[in-house]
Amino acid sequence: MNEKAFPLQSGNNVFVFSSGKFNPTHLLDTSYKFPCYGGNGITGYSKDYLIEEETIIIGRVGANCGCVHLSSSNSWVTDNAIYLKEYDKKMFNLMFLYQLFCFMDIRKFADGAGQPKISQKPLYDFMYILPPLSLQNRFAEIVKEIDKRNVVMQEVLNKLEFILTILFMYIIMYIGECNAFF
């Protein structure tokens, strides 16, 4: 249990994980429409898709092992990643799970001296918190609202950066004109 007394469930009882599949480079092209996820997010676009629904993708090998991503629907997952193949939608909200997996610091499960890698075993053995679905849904709504605000803030920052660049150019030009008089 935990301080809120939410139940805990072993990954063995609530999830099915799967490793991604090899996707030859000749099947990746920017003209294709299906995102192809590797250990660190989208690596290209695929002619085919492997998974139909949004899911969680976890980097499996190398420097990106333990990186967590939320996929779009109809996408490919390479063999450099593990993905959440099945979960009970009556028990878990996907956005809640995504945030939970990010919070877990999955990289701590890595083994291998030279090339770190993560197997599915620690993901199955881990005890996951199971708050009521209504609480997970509320949490997911808050996360979506924060994400929307982050997008707006980034747009504002981009505009400010543009304005500062133009202002800097004018200042440099003005200094140049002033120096021409001396």
N, C-alpha and C positions, 0 to 999 in steps of 0.2 A: 504494500500500500504506500501511500504518499500523504502529505499533509492535508490534502483535500479528500482523502479516502476514496479516490477514484480507483477502480479495479485495474490490475495489470494483466496483460496477456502476452504469452510467448509468441514470437513471430511464427513459430511452427503452427500455432492454432488459428492465426488470422491472415497470413499472407502466403502467396506463392511468388517466388522470385524466379527470374530466368536470365541467363546470359544472352547478350545480343548475338547477332549472326554476322559473319564476315560479309562485307559488301565490297566487291572489286571496284577499284578506282574507275574503271571504264563505265561503271554503272552510276557514277556520280557526275553531275553536271549542273551548272547554275540554271540551265533551261528546264530542268526537272522540277516538279512541284512538291515532292515529299521531303521534308527535312530529315536529315540523317544525323543522329546524335552519337557522339563518341563519349570518351571519358570527360571532356570539358565542354560539352554543349554541342551546338550544330557544327558539323565538319564539312557539310556540303548538302547537296540535294540529290535525292535518289529517284530512280525510275519507278521503283516499287516501294510499298510500305510493308512493314512487319507487324506493327501494332495499329489497332483501329482507334482506340480511345486515348485521351490524355493519360499520362502516367508519370511516375517518378523514375528518374534515371540516375544511377550512381556510377561514377568513374571507378573502374575495376583495377586498372594497372597503371604503374608509372607515377609520374609527378601528379597526375590528376586523380589518383585513386582517392575515393571518399568525396569527391565533388558531387553535389546533388543538383539536379536540374528537373524542371517540370517540362515535359514534352507537350507538343501539340498533338492533336489527333492525326491519324493517318501518317505515321512517321516510321523511320527505320532506326534501329538501335544496333550499333556495331558490337563486335566481340570485345571491345575495350570497355564495355559497360555492362552493368546488371540493371534490369528493370523490374518494377513491380508489376507482375503479370496479372495477379488476381488479389482482390481484397473485397471484403463485405461492405458494400455501399450503405448498408443499414447500420453499420457500426462506425464507419470512418468517413470523414469529409476529406477529399483528396488534397485540398489546400492546407488543411490542418496537418495531414500526414507529411506534406512537403516541408512545411515549417518545422515539424517535429524531427524529420530526418536531417534537416540543416542544423538544427540545434544539437543533435546527438554527437556531432563531430565523428562521423563514421570513419574518418582516416585512422582513428585510434585502433581500429580493427585490422589494420594492414599488417601483413607479415612479409618476410622476404628481406634479406640483407641488402642485396644489390638493387633489385627492381621491386619496389613495394607493390603488393597486390592484396586485394580483398576477395575473400570467397563468400559464398552465400551463407555458410554455416553461422558466423556470428550474427548475421541479420536474422536468422531463424531463432537463434538462442536468446537474443535480447528480449527483455521484458518491456513491453510498450504500454504506456499509460492509455487508458480508455475513458476519457470524459464522456458525458452524455452527448449524443449527436447534436442536440440543440445548441449546446455550448460550443462545439466544434464549428457548427454553421455560423454562429455569431462571430466567432474568432475569424473565420474565413471572410466574412463581410467586412470586418474591420481591416484586415490585411488588404483586401481589394481597394478599399477607400484610401488607405495609406499609399498603395501603389499608384492610384490615380493622381493623388496629390504629388507624389514624387515625379511623375511624368510632367505635370504642370510646372513644378519647381525647376526641373531640368530645362524645359523650354524657356523659362524666364532667365535662367543662368546663361543659356546659349545666346539669348538676345543681349544680355548685359555684356557678355564677352565680345560680341560683335560691336556693340557701341563703344566699348573701351578700346578696341583695336582701331576703330575709326578716329576716336578722340586722340589716341596716341599718334596716329599718322598726321593729324592736323597739328599737334604740338610740335612734332619733328619738323614739319614743313614751316611752321611759324618761326621756330628757332633758326632754321636755315635761312629764312628771309631776313630775320633780325641780324644774323651774322653777316649777311651780304652788305648791310649798310655800314659796317665797321671797318 
